[in-house]
């Protein structure tokens, strides 16, 4: 397997590091969780990728988060019986092919463009207020 399938709207498993954990000095994600692949930007040292966490914990109303509809959970290979949210006000960045955390495994699924791309556009418009946790070396 290679990294080519890690594209916008795909869902992979990744040891996401929450901003609150990074703020306490932690450097490793506590567990692998599903994440949505946001933007993948080509760079000479490897493509930079943004990852948005998917969680079962209902976020506070002040957060930029979206509940995942049942059909999108099925498309993404997620548990359709659980309530899930994608968090967009924080994200991890990593470098494809130059990461301690990213494996060349196939995605577990993919969100539809109709669902995910409007959310990504909204993230881009709010980008300055989002918190980035860089996982690059």
N, C-alpha and C positions, 0 to 999 in steps of 0.2 A: 504494500500500500504506500502511497505517497501523500504529500500534503495538499495536492491540487483540489481535493474535495472540500477543504476548509474554505468555504466561500460565504458571502453574505447570506444570512437567514438560515444557514445550517446550524444544527444543534450538536454539540460534542460534549464529552465529559472532560472536565478540567479542574485542577485544584485551585479554585478561585480564592483570592485573598481579598477579603472585605476591607474597605477603607478604614473602618473602626479598628480592625485588627492591625493593619499596617500602621495606624496612628499610635498604637501601643508598642510598636517596635517589632511586631511579628513579621517574619519574612516568608513563611510557608502557609499555603492554604490548609485549613484543618481537614478538609475532605474533598474528594472529587465530587463535583455537582454538574448538572447540566448547565451549559451556558449557550447563549445565542451569539453567533459570530456576527459582528457588526460590519465594520468597514475593514477591507484588506487593501493596504497601500503598498505598492511595489517600492522597494529600496534596494540599493546595491548589496547590502549585508544580509538581506533576507526581508521578506514582506512583513510589515508591521500590521498586526491584527488587533482589533478592539473586541473584547468579550464582555457581554452583559450577563449577569447572574440570573438564574431562574430559581425561585424559592417557593417553598410551601408556606412560609410565614407571611401572613398578611402585612404589607407595609403600612406605615403611618400615612395618613391622608395627605400630608405635606410632601411626600416623596413622588418623584416622577416614575411611576410604575404602572404596568398594565396587566390586568388579569388575562390569562390565556384562555380563549374559548375552547370548548370541547373538541371541535373539528381540528383546530390547530394543534392541540395536544396530541391527537392521533397522528397527524402529519409529521410532527416533530419527534415521534417515538417516545412520548412522555406518558405518564400514568393519567389516563383520562378520567379516573375516579377521584383524583385529588385536585383541590384548588391550587393553582400555580400562578405566579406573577413573574414578569420580566422586569427587572430593575434597570432604569435608564439614567438615573442621576449619579451613578458611579460605574466605573468599568476598569477592567484590567487591560493592559497592553502587553504584547509579547511579540517575539520575532520568530516567524516560521523558519524551521530548519536550524535555528540557533538558540533553542530554548531548552531549559532543564525540565520543563513541565508539559510541553506540547508533543504529543505522539502522533505518528502518521497512521492513525486509525480512521476507519470510515466514520462519518457522522452517524448519530443514532436516528436522525431524521432532519426535516427541514420545514421551516414555516413557509407559508405561501407568500408570494410577493405582495399580494393584495393586503394581507394582514401586516407584514413586517416593514415594507418600505415606507408607508406613511409614518410609522413610529420612528424609523431611522431618520427621516427628514425632520421630525419634531426634535429628536435628540440633537441633530446638527444645529438647529436653530437655538437650542439651549446649551450647547457644548461648553460655553464659558463658565456655566454654573455647575457643571458635573465634576466629580472627583475622579481623577485618574490614579491608578496604582500600577506603576510600571513593574513588570516582571522580567525585564531584560537584565542581562548581566552587567 
